């Protein structure tokens, strides 16, 4: 920090700072999810076995939720996470305490890479309203192959202070103090655990369960221990496939779904090649009860499984990655001796979510894809829920002749939003999204209808509009034939880009990210930067493209251009490695340094540049530990006092009587002399700040942020995996 401030001072950006602090009083704000309708992978569900109506869902990147049966909506449970803890939004497993309905646990961690945050066990005694964080000292793969199996985290029903946790690369872990600490059980031979299941009938209350079943991905098979986890034996009757889910019947029978990928490797989801369903009868005999067997011509696996404890013999299973003719849920009422597919007698109500209607038309799979988990309500056998790669379906008529499924995702917004823009006219908000394209919101009180980004089912990387002609919009899309689309009617209709010299594949052969786009103030010029490639410019709304000259040679950084919002044909880009802001005055055809003397950043450091409307070259640059303002063409760059670590910056409508736009920063700002993480607002161009969020609404890491230019105080943020959040001053 000190070295960076010395560089800023040497560059003349930072004068000697006076004693300074943000206003400790905060304006009252309401925060809520904008309605889109899910869009991400829901990979697990847990009903409480003893309390009716208590249901949890986990997601791979968007945290955990509890269902509100009365309101028929989901309550997010991890929105309090800070930026440093954002990797804990990847929930690999959830466990409830069968003896205490208020206790719930979550094993959290996004990735096992060296740069990822280490995993943690979150423990709650109030159903997820508050959490204690217990560091695990290892890493979990909450967003990777294998995440749909489970549950890996279990509470011993005969000794609730004892927990077992199956990890992604550190084997089976035991806690004897309600998750405060864990130690590895050396008796389990594998590293990557797929599921853990206690047999409650093999123990006494207070003494623990003697028998436990554990599945493995890296040594595919189901293992059993008869000595409370001290030693394990692989069940020889089962094939060398990775157990995905397991459940006991009321008669003591055990049911298991299995899957295998390339060479028996990790699946669920990813690369499923074969799978099966097995049952162990009460007398100990194992039987293959697979409804439909995969073949070399039709490869798929099995994943979701559950039993109805009140209807002996009833169980459901789901396929996964059966791309043709599509995944299926099978139901049996005779312990798996015979099966019936549910899709022929199912109906699906997607009427509340227009994006889903468009998405389903493209996918052509009635039940959806990535059916990793399905659960039957233990208190109501007609109530069931299953997850897909784009949300969840719920029914209250599982046992009927017709099964009616509802897309019950109200307030469960797991979409990966990658870019936000609040235009100066027309729609209130544009959002570019991963996997589901995105949309324009005309009415912030309901989900988008006419403003859908079509075709559905693509990954849109960025969206931009013309400040002085906001009906002109452009967006990039990885799946688009030529990388993007443009609109002349505010997103009501879209036309594809023409051919360009961009590389469509990476050096490794993967589809190249289409990166970022900017639109000039009057809409006559587009500047497009495919990720880690030279910039391209267009003077005919994307019909033809040419390579920009003077673009930074650095290719390891994903650069994001911005348009001047007052002058046509002017663009800027922050050349981080050389400490410049480059300027183009010819519609992106050529760039040259316009602002120099900025601190040089390495490839790991991030920065965010934005342009204010109203006058030329009114730029705000968020550097790693300074917010820099350039207030006009001839104005010097100056650092704003008190902002010690800005991560994103946005500008919106000015407060009543204020001469300058409202300024918003996500980052760390001095409050009473100490740096505080939060979302801050300034109505006097950064001279003073007020925090507008609280510690319950931090949302981890933000992918994007925008402020409304037409309504004072309204700000939009895009947390990683939580859709779009709107903040509005409380009336």
matplotlib code that plots the C-alpha trace (Angstrom):
import matplotlib.pyplot as plt

x = [0.0, 2.7, 4.7, 1.7, 1.0, 4.6, 4.2, 1.0, 2.7, 5.7, 3.3, 1.7, -1.6, -1.8, -1.1, -0.4, -3.7, -5.6, -7.3, -10.3, -13.1, -16.4, -19.7, -20.4, -24.1, -25.6, -28.7, -31.3, -31.2, -33.3, -31.5, -33.3, -32.8, -34.1, -36.4, -35.0, -35.8, -32.7, -30.5, -27.8, -27.0, -28.9, -26.9, -28.4, -31.3, -31.8, -35.2, -35.1, -36.2, -38.3, -39.6, -42.1, -41.5, -37.8, -35.9, -32.4, -30.9, -27.2, -25.6, -22.2, -21.4, -24.4, -24.5, -27.2, -30.9, -33.8, -37.3, -40.1, -43.2, -45.7, -44.3, -43.3, -39.9, -36.3, -34.2, -30.5, -28.3, -24.8, -25.2, -23.2, -19.9, -17.2, -15.0, -12.2, -14.7, -16.4, -15.1, -17.4, -20.3, -19.4, -21.4, -20.2, -22.5, -25.2, -26.1, -28.9, -28.9, -31.8, -32.2, -32.2, -34.1, -32.3, -28.8, -27.5, -24.0, -22.5, -19.1, -17.9, -15.1, -15.1, -11.8, -8.8, -6.3, -3.4, -4.8, -8.3, -9.4, -9.2, -12.5, -14.5, -17.3, -20.1, -22.3, -25.6, -27.9, -30.7, -31.4, -28.8, -29.7, -26.2, -23.1, -19.9, -17.0, -14.6, -11.6, -10.8, -7.2, -7.9, -9.7, -13.1, -14.3, -17.7, -17.7, -16.2, -16.8, -18.4, -20.2, -23.7, -23.1, -23.6, -24.4, -20.7, -21.3, -23.4, -24.4, -24.4, -28.1, -27.0, -24.4, -25.1, -21.7, -20.0, -19.8, -18.2, -17.0, -16.0, -13.6, -12.4, -8.8, -8.2, -10.2, -12.7, -12.6, -14.1, -15.3, -16.3, -17.1, -19.9, -17.5, -15.1, -12.2, -11.7, -9.0, -8.6, -9.7, -6.7, -8.9, -10.6, -8.4, -9.6, -9.0, -12.1, -15.3, -18.6, -21.1, -21.3, -24.3, -24.7, -26.9, -28.9, -30.1, -26.6, -26.0, -27.5, -28.3, -25.3, -22.9, -22.8, -23.6, -21.4, -22.0, -21.2, -21.1, -18.7, -18.5, -15.4, -14.7, -11.0, -11.3, -14.8, -16.9, -19.0, -17.1, -18.6, -17.3, -18.6, -16.4, -17.5, -15.1, -11.9, -11.6, -13.4, -14.1, -15.1, -18.5, -17.5, -20.9, -21.1, -19.4, -16.3, -18.5, -18.7, -21.7, -23.7, -26.6, -27.7, -30.8, -32.3, -35.8, -38.1, -37.3, -33.6, -32.9, -30.2, -30.4, -27.5, -27.1, -23.7, -21.9, -18.6, -16.9, -13.7, -11.7, -14.0, -13.0, -15.0, -18.5, -21.7, -21.7, -19.1, -18.4, -20.7, -20.3, -22.1, -24.0, -26.4, -28.8, -28.5, -30.5, -29.3, -32.3, -32.8, -31.2, -28.0, -28.3, -27.4, -29.5, -29.0, -32.3, -31.2, -34.3, -32.6, -29.0, -26.5, -24.9, -21.9, -24.3, -26.2, -23.9, -25.3, -25.3, -27.6, -27.4, -30.5, -32.2, -34.6, -37.2, -40.6, -40.4, -44.2, -44.7, -42.7, -41.2, -41.4, -38.2, -37.2, -34.0, -32.7, -30.4, -27.6, -26.0, -28.4, -28.3, -30.5, -33.4, -32.9, -32.7, -35.4, -36.8, -38.0, -40.3, -40.9, -43.4, -41.9, -38.4, -37.1, -38.4, -40.3, -40.0, -42.1, -40.7, -42.3, -42.0, -44.9, -47.3, -45.6, -46.5, -44.2, -45.4, -42.8, -45.4, -43.9, -40.4, -40.4, -36.6, -37.1, -39.8, -37.2, -34.5, -36.6, -37.4, -33.7, -32.8, -35.7, -35.4, -38.6, -37.2, -34.0, -30.3, -27.8, -30.5, -28.0, -30.4, -34.0, -35.7, -39.0, -40.4, -40.3, -43.5, -45.5, -44.7, -46.5, -44.1, -40.8, -38.1, -35.2, -32.5, -31.2, -28.4, -30.8, -33.0, -35.3, -38.7, -41.1, -44.3, -47.1, -48.5, -45.8, -48.2, -50.9, -51.8, -50.5, -47.5, -47.5, -44.1, -43.6, -40.5, -40.4, -37.3, -38.7, -35.8, -33.4, -31.3, -28.1, -27.4, -23.8, -24.2, -21.1, -21.9, -24.4, -25.4, -28.1, -28.8, -29.7, -33.1, -35.3, -34.8, -33.8, -31.1, -29.2, -27.5, -25.3, -25.3, -23.5, -25.3, -28.7, -27.8, -29.3, -32.0, -33.2, -35.5, -38.2, -40.0, -37.7, -40.6, -41.0, -38.9, -38.0, -40.4, -39.9, -36.3, -34.8, -31.4, -32.1, -31.1, -31.4, -28.8, -25.7, -22.9, -23.0, -19.8, -20.6, -23.2, -22.9, -25.1, -24.7, -25.0, -26.6, -28.6, -29.4, -31.5, -28.2, -26.9, -24.3, -23.3, -20.8, -21.7, -19.4, -21.8, -22.7, -21.3, -19.5, -19.2, -22.0, -25.1, -26.3, -29.7, -31.2, -34.3, -33.0, -32.7, -36.2, -34.5, -31.0, -28.8, -25.6, -22.2, -20.4, -17.2, -14.0, -10.3, -10.6, -9.4, -12.4, -10.3, -7.6, -4.2, -5.5, -8.3, -11.1, -13.8, -12.3, -14.1, -15.6, -14.6, -15.7, -17.4, -17.9, -20.3, -19.5, -21.6, -23.7, -23.6, -21.6, -18.6, -18.1, -14.9, -14.6, -11.9, -12.0, -10.4, -6.6, -6.6, -6.1, -9.0, -11.3, -13.3, -16.4, -17.9, -21.0, -22.6, -20.5, -21.0, -17.3, -14.3, -10.7, -7.8, -7.1, -3.5, -1.6, -3.4, -1.4, 0.8, 0.0, -2.1, -2.4, -4.9, -8.5, -8.8, -12.1, -12.5, -14.9, -16.5, -16.5, -20.1, -20.1, -17.9, -18.6, -15.9, -13.7, -12.6, -10.3, -8.5, -6.3, -2.9, -2.1, 1.3, 2.7, 0.8, -1.2, -4.8, -4.8, -7.1, -8.7, -10.3, -11.0, -13.6, -11.1, -8.9, -5.8, -4.8, -2.1, -1.3, -3.6, -3.0, 0.5, 2.4, 0.0, 1.4, 2.3, 0.4, 1.3, -0.9, -2.4, -3.6, -7.0, -8.3, -11.6, -12.1, -15.4, -16.4, -19.0, -21.6, -21.9, -18.4, -15.4, -12.8, -14.4, -12.8, -12.7, -10.1, -10.2, -6.6, -5.6, -5.3, -6.5, -9.5, -8.2, -10.3, -9.6, -12.1, -11.7, -9.4, -6.9, -7.4, -4.7, -5.3, -5.9, -6.5, -9.6, -8.8, -10.2, -10.7, -8.0, -9.0, -11.6, -12.7, -15.5, -16.9, -20.2, -22.0, -25.7, -28.2, -27.1, -28.8, -31.3, -29.5, -26.1, -23.9, -22.3, -23.4, -23.8, -20.6, -20.6, -17.7, -17.4, -14.3, -12.6, -13.1, -11.9, -14.6, -13.5, -9.9, -10.2, -10.7, -14.2, -15.4, -18.7, -20.7, -20.3, -22.0, -20.8, -23.0, -20.1, -17.7, -15.8, -15.3, -17.3, -18.8, -21.6, -21.8, -25.1, -25.0, -24.5, -22.7, -25.8, -25.6, -22.1, -22.6, -19.0, -17.3, -19.0, -18.6, -20.2, -21.8, -24.0, -25.9, -29.2, -28.8, -32.5, -33.3, -31.1, -29.7, -30.5, -27.5, -27.2, -24.6, -23.8, -22.4, -20.7, -23.6, -26.4, -28.0, -28.6, -29.1, -30.8, -30.2, -32.6, -32.9, -35.7, -38.7]
y = [0.0, 2.5, 1.8, 2.4, 5.7, 6.8, 6.1, 8.2, 11.0, 10.8, 11.0, 14.1, 12.4, 12.4, 15.4, 15.2, 13.9, 15.8, 14.0, 12.5, 10.0, 9.0, 10.0, 7.3, 7.8, 5.8, 6.5, 3.8, 1.5, -1.4, -4.2, -6.9, -9.2, -8.1, -10.7, -12.7, -16.3, -18.2, -19.3, -21.2, -24.8, -25.9, -28.9, -30.1, -30.1, -31.1, -31.5, -31.6, -35.1, -34.0, -30.5, -30.1, -27.3, -26.9, -27.2, -25.9, -25.6, -25.2, -23.8, -24.0, -20.3, -18.5, -19.6, -21.4, -20.7, -21.7, -22.1, -20.0, -22.2, -19.5, -17.0, -19.6, -18.0, -18.6, -16.7, -16.2, -17.2, -16.1, -12.5, -11.3, -12.7, -10.2, -9.9, -11.8, -14.6, -14.6, -18.1, -19.4, -18.7, -22.1, -24.6, -28.1, -29.6, -28.8, -30.8, -30.5, -31.8, -34.3, -33.6, -29.8, -28.1, -24.8, -26.2, -26.2, -26.6, -25.7, -26.9, -24.0, -23.4, -22.6, -24.0, -26.2, -24.0, -22.4, -18.9, -19.9, -19.1, -22.1, -23.8, -23.3, -25.0, -22.6, -23.4, -21.9, -22.3, -20.1, -21.8, -19.7, -16.3, -16.0, -18.2, -19.1, -19.7, -22.6, -22.7, -26.1, -25.7, -27.4, -26.6, -27.7, -27.8, -26.3, -25.3, -28.2, -31.7, -33.8, -31.0, -32.5, -35.6, -35.9, -35.1, -35.2, -33.4, -35.3, -35.1, -38.4, -38.8, -40.7, -38.2, -34.8, -33.2, -35.6, -34.6, -36.3, -34.3, -35.8, -33.5, -32.9, -33.9, -34.5, -37.7, -38.1, -35.7, -36.1, -33.5, -34.3, -30.7, -29.7, -28.7, -26.4, -28.6, -31.7, -34.4, -36.8, -40.4, -42.5, -45.6, -44.2, -44.9, -42.3, -38.6, -37.3, -38.2, -38.2, -38.9, -39.8, -41.6, -42.8, -45.8, -44.6, -48.1, -49.2, -47.0, -45.7, -42.1, -40.5, -43.3, -42.6, -44.7, -47.7, -48.1, -45.4, -45.5, -43.3, -43.0, -42.0, -40.3, -41.0, -44.7, -45.2, -47.3, -47.4, -48.1, -49.3, -49.0, -51.0, -49.4, -45.8, -44.8, -46.3, -48.8, -49.2, -52.0, -51.5, -53.2, -55.7, -56.2, -52.7, -51.6, -49.3, -46.2, -43.1, -43.2, -40.0, -40.2, -42.9, -43.3, -45.8, -47.2, -47.6, -51.3, -50.8, -51.3, -49.1, -47.5, -45.9, -44.1, -44.3, -42.6, -42.8, -40.6, -40.8, -43.7, -43.8, -40.3, -37.6, -36.7, -35.0, -32.9, -33.3, -36.1, -38.8, -42.0, -44.6, -45.2, -47.4, -47.8, -50.5, -51.7, -53.7, -55.6, -55.9, -59.4, -57.9, -58.9, -56.3, -56.0, -53.9, -51.9, -49.5, -48.2, -47.8, -48.8, -46.5, -47.7, -46.7, -45.1, -43.3, -42.5, -41.0, -41.6, -41.6, -39.1, -37.9, -40.4, -40.4, -42.6, -41.8, -43.0, -43.1, -45.2, -48.4, -49.2, -45.8, -44.2, -41.7, -41.4, -39.0, -39.4, -36.9, -35.8, -37.8, -35.2, -37.3, -37.6, -35.6, -36.3, -38.2, -38.8, -42.3, -43.4, -46.9, -48.2, -51.7, -51.0, -50.6, -53.8, -51.7, -48.1, -45.4, -42.2, -39.1, -36.8, -38.4, -37.4, -34.2, -30.6, -27.6, -24.1, -21.6, -18.8, -16.4, -16.5, -15.4, -16.0, -19.6, -20.1, -18.9, -21.0, -24.1, -23.7, -23.8, -26.7, -29.0, -31.0, -30.8, -31.7, -29.7, -30.8, -31.6, -33.2, -33.8, -34.1, -34.8, -34.9, -36.1, -34.2, -36.7, -35.2, -35.1, -37.7, -35.7, -32.8, -33.1, -30.8, -31.3, -29.1, -28.4, -26.4, -23.4, -23.5, -25.9, -27.6, -28.3, -30.4, -31.1, -34.0, -36.5, -39.4, -38.2, -39.4, -36.0, -34.4, -30.6, -29.0, -25.3, -23.3, -22.2, -19.9, -16.7, -14.8, -17.6, -15.7, -17.6, -16.2, -15.2, -11.6, -10.3, -6.7, -4.0, -0.7, 1.7, 3.7, 7.4, 6.6, 3.6, 0.6, 1.0, -1.6, -3.9, -7.1, -9.4, -12.9, -16.2, -19.1, -17.4, -14.3, -11.6, -9.0, -5.4, -4.4, -1.9, -2.4, -3.1, -4.5, -7.6, -9.8, -8.8, -9.7, -7.9, -7.0, -10.5, -10.9, -13.4, -16.0, -17.4, -19.8, -17.9, -16.3, -12.6, -11.0, -7.3, -4.8, -1.1, 1.8, 5.2, 7.9, 10.5, 8.0, 5.2, 3.2, 2.1, -0.9, -3.6, -6.7, -9.5, -13.2, -16.2, -18.4, -15.9, -16.8, -13.5, -12.7, -10.3, -8.3, -4.7, -3.1, 0.2, 0.0, -0.3, -4.1, -4.9, -6.6, -7.6, -7.9, -10.0, -8.6, -9.1, -11.0, -9.8, -10.7, -11.9, -15.3, -17.5, -20.2, -19.9, -21.5, -24.4, -24.9, -23.6, -21.1, -17.7, -15.2, -12.4, -9.9, -6.2, -3.7, 0.1, 2.3, 5.9, 8.8, 9.1, 5.4, 5.8, 3.8, 0.5, -0.5, -4.3, -6.0, -9.8, -11.1, -11.0, -9.9, -6.6, -4.1, -3.9, -0.9, -0.5, 2.5, 0.7, -0.8, -4.0, -4.9, -4.6, -4.5, -3.4, -3.7, -0.6, 0.8, 1.7, -0.8, -2.1, -5.1, -6.8, -9.9, -11.4, -8.8, -8.6, -4.9, -3.0, 0.1, 3.0, 5.6, 9.3, 10.1, 13.6, 13.6, 11.3, 8.9, 9.2, 6.1, 5.4, 2.4, 2.0, 0.7, -0.7, -2.1, 1.2, 3.6, 5.4, 6.0, 5.7, 7.9, 7.5, 10.5, 8.7, 6.2, 3.6, 3.5, 4.6, 5.2, 7.2, 8.2, 10.9, 10.6, 9.5, 9.2, 6.7, 3.9, 0.8, -2.4, -6.0, -8.5, -9.7, -6.3, -5.0, -1.5, -0.1, 2.9, 4.7, 7.9, 10.4, 12.0, 15.7, 16.8, 15.5, 13.3, 13.2, 10.0, 8.0, 5.3, 2.8, 1.8, -0.9, 1.7, 5.0, 6.5, 8.9, 11.6, 13.4, 16.2, 17.3, 17.4, 19.8, 18.7, 16.8, 13.4, 13.6, 10.9, 11.3, 11.4, 8.6, 5.9, 3.5, 0.5, 1.0, -2.1, -0.6, 2.8, 4.0, 7.3, 8.1, 10.9, 13.8, 14.5, 17.3, 20.6, 18.9, 20.2, 16.8, 13.2, 10.9, 8.8, 5.2, 3.1, -0.6, -0.9, 0.2, 3.7, 5.4, 5.6, 7.3, 6.8, 3.1, 1.3, -0.2, -2.5, -1.6, 0.2, 4.0, 7.0, 10.6, 13.5, 16.0, 14.4, 12.4, 15.2, 13.1, 9.6, 7.6, 3.9, 2.7, -1.1, -3.0, -6.2, -8.3, -7.1, -7.5, -10.2, -11.4, -10.4, -8.0, -8.7, -5.4, -2.2, 0.6, 3.5, 4.9, 8.1, 9.0, 8.1, 9.4, 6.9, 3.7, 1.5, -2.0, -4.6, -8.0, -10.4, -13.5, -16.0, -13.9, -12.3, -8.6, -6.8, -3.3, -0.9, 1.9, 4.6, 3.7, 6.0]
z = [0.0, 1.0, -2.2, -4.4, -2.6, -3.0, -6.8, -6.9, -5.1, -7.4, -10.4, -8.9, -8.5, -4.7, -2.6, 1.1, 2.5, 5.2, 8.0, 6.3, 6.8, 5.3, 7.0, 9.5, 9.1, 6.2, 4.1, 4.4, 1.3, 0.2, -1.6, -3.6, -6.6, -9.9, -11.3, -14.2, -13.2, -12.2, -15.1, -13.3, -12.1, -9.0, -7.9, -4.6, -2.2, 1.4, 3.2, 7.0, 7.9, 10.9, 10.3, 7.5, 5.0, 5.8, 2.5, 1.4, -2.0, -2.9, -6.1, -7.6, -7.7, -6.2, -2.5, -0.6, -0.2, 2.2, 0.8, 2.2, 1.7, 2.7, 0.2, -2.4, -2.7, -1.8, 0.8, 0.0, 2.9, 2.0, 0.8, 3.8, 2.4, 1.8, -1.3, 0.5, 1.2, -2.2, -3.0, -0.2, -2.6, -4.1, -1.9, -2.4, 0.2, 2.8, 5.9, 8.5, 12.0, 12.2, 16.0, 15.7, 12.9, 13.6, 12.8, 9.2, 7.8, 4.5, 3.1, 0.9, -1.6, -5.3, -6.6, -5.7, -7.7, -5.8, -6.2, -4.7, -1.2, 1.1, 2.0, 5.1, 7.0, 7.7, 10.7, 11.7, 14.6, 13.2, 9.8, 7.9, 9.2, 10.7, 10.3, 12.2, 9.8, 10.6, 8.3, 6.9, 5.8, 2.5, -0.8, -2.2, -5.8, -5.5, -9.2, -11.0, -12.2, -9.5, -7.8, -8.5, -6.4, -2.6, -0.1, 1.0, 4.3, 6.9, 10.5, 12.4, 13.4, 16.5, 17.6, 16.2, 17.3, 14.8, 11.2, 8.2, 5.2, 1.9, 0.1, -3.5, -3.0, 0.7, 1.4, 4.2, 7.1, 10.6, 13.1, 16.7, 17.7, 15.2, 12.5, 14.4, 13.4, 11.2, 10.8, 8.0, 8.4, 7.2, 6.8, 3.7, 0.7, -1.9, -2.3, -4.1, -2.2, -4.0, -1.1, 2.5, 4.1, 7.8, 8.5, 11.5, 12.4, 13.3, 16.3, 19.5, 20.4, 21.9, 20.8, 17.0, 14.0, 13.4, 9.6, 7.1, 3.3, 1.3, -2.5, -4.5, -7.8, -8.1, -7.0, -8.5, -6.2, -3.0, 0.2, 3.6, 7.1, 10.0, 12.6, 12.5, 9.7, 11.0, 8.1, 4.8, 2.3, -1.3, -2.1, -4.8, -6.2, -7.6, -10.8, -10.9, -11.2, -9.0, -6.7, -7.1, -4.6, -2.2, 0.0, 2.4, 2.1, 5.0, 5.1, 5.3, 1.6, 0.1, -3.4, -5.3, -8.6, -10.3, -13.1, -15.0, -17.5, -19.6, -18.1, -15.1, -14.1, -12.4, -13.8, -12.8, -14.7, -17.4, -19.8, -18.6, -20.6, -18.6, -15.4, -13.5, -10.5, -7.9, -4.9, -1.9, -0.4, 3.3, 3.1, 1.7, -1.9, -4.6, -7.8, -10.9, -11.2, -14.0, -15.8, -19.2, -19.8, -21.6, -24.8, -26.8, -29.3, -26.5, -23.6, -20.3, -16.6, -13.6, -10.8, -8.8, -6.5, -3.6, -1.9, -0.4, 3.3, 3.5, 0.4, 0.5, -2.8, -4.4, -5.6, -8.3, -10.3, -12.9, -15.9, -16.5, -19.7, -21.9, -24.7, -27.0, -26.6, -23.4, -19.7, -18.0, -14.5, -13.8, -11.1, -9.6, -7.0, -6.7, -5.5, -9.0, -10.5, -13.1, -14.1, -15.8, -17.4, -16.0, -19.0, -21.0, -18.2, -17.1, -17.9, -17.2, -16.3, -17.5, -18.1, -15.5, -17.1, -20.8, -21.0, -20.1, -22.8, -25.4, -23.8, -23.8, -27.5, -28.3, -25.9, -26.9, -23.6, -21.7, -18.3, -18.8, -18.6, -15.8, -13.6, -10.8, -7.8, -7.2, -3.8, -2.5, 0.5, 3.4, 4.8, 1.6, -1.1, -3.8, -3.3, -5.1, -6.5, -9.0, -10.3, -13.8, -15.4, -15.5, -12.4, -10.7, -11.2, -8.3, -8.2, -5.7, -7.8, -8.1, -7.4, -9.8, -13.3, -14.5, -12.9, -13.0, -12.6, -11.8, -12.3, -8.6, -8.7, -7.2, -5.6, -6.5, -9.0, -9.7, -13.2, -13.9, -15.0, -16.8, -17.8, -16.8, -18.4, -17.3, -20.5, -20.8, -22.3, -23.2, -21.0, -17.4, -17.5, -19.9, -18.5, -20.4, -18.9, -19.2, -20.7, -20.9, -23.0, -20.9, -21.2, -21.0, -18.2, -19.0, -15.7, -12.7, -10.7, -12.9, -15.1, -18.6, -21.4, -24.7, -23.9, -24.1, -25.7, -28.4, -29.4, -25.8, -24.5, -25.4, -23.2, -23.8, -22.5, -22.6, -23.6, -24.5, -25.7, -27.3, -24.6, -26.9, -29.0, -26.5, -29.0, -30.5, -28.5, -29.2, -27.4, -27.7, -27.6, -27.6, -29.5, -32.2, -35.6, -35.9, -32.2, -31.5, -32.4, -32.6, -32.2, -33.4, -31.3, -27.8, -27.8, -29.1, -32.1, -33.0, -36.1, -36.2, -36.7, -40.0, -40.4, -38.7, -38.4, -34.8, -33.8, -33.0, -31.2, -28.5, -29.0, -27.0, -29.4, -27.2, -28.3, -27.7, -25.5, -27.4, -24.8, -24.5, -26.7, -26.5, -28.6, -29.4, -28.0, -31.2, -32.1, -35.3, -34.2, -32.4, -30.7, -30.0, -28.0, -28.2, -25.1, -25.3, -28.9, -30.7, -30.8, -33.8, -34.9, -37.1, -38.8, -40.1, -37.0, -37.1, -40.7, -41.4, -39.0, -39.1, -36.7, -34.5, -34.6, -31.4, -29.3, -26.2, -27.1, -23.8, -24.4, -21.0, -19.8, -20.8, -21.7, -21.5, -23.7, -22.9, -25.1, -24.4, -23.5, -24.9, -28.0, -31.0, -32.1, -29.0, -27.1, -24.2, -22.8, -19.7, -20.7, -17.3, -17.9, -19.3, -17.0, -19.7, -20.8, -24.5, -26.6, -30.0, -31.7, -35.0, -34.0, -32.7, -35.8, -33.9, -30.3, -28.7, -25.1, -23.8, -20.1, -18.9, -15.6, -14.0, -11.9, -13.8, -12.9, -13.3, -14.9, -11.6, -10.6, -11.7, -12.6, -13.8, -16.1, -16.7, -18.4, -17.0, -19.3, -20.0, -21.0, -22.8, -21.1, -17.7, -16.6, -13.3, -12.9, -10.0, -9.4, -6.8, -4.0, -5.4, -7.2, -9.9, -11.5, -14.8, -14.9, -18.6, -21.6, -20.0, -16.4, -14.5, -13.0, -9.3, -6.7, -4.5, -0.8, 1.5, -1.2, -0.3, -2.4, -5.1, -7.1, -9.2, -9.9, -11.5, -12.1, -11.9, -11.6, -9.5, -6.1, -6.2, -6.3, -6.7, -9.6, -10.4, -11.0, -8.0, -7.7, -6.5, -5.4, -4.4, -2.4, 0.8, 2.0, 5.2, 7.9, 11.1, 10.0, 9.3, 5.9, 5.6, 2.8, 1.2, -1.4, -1.0, -2.6, -3.0, -4.1, -4.2, -6.7, -4.0, -1.4, 1.0, 1.1, 2.7, 2.9, 1.4, 2.1, 5.3, 6.3, 5.5, 1.8, 0.6, -2.1, -2.3, -5.5, -8.0, -11.8, -12.8, -11.4, -12.9, -11.6, -13.0, -14.9, -14.6, -11.0, -8.2, -5.7, -7.7, -8.2, -9.8, -8.9, -10.4, -7.8, -9.2, -9.4, -7.9, -10.9, -10.6, -7.3, -7.2, -4.4, -3.9, -1.2, 1.3, 1.0]

ax = plt.figure().add_subplot(projection="3d")
ax.plot(x, y, z, "-o")
ax.set_aspect("equal")
plt.show()
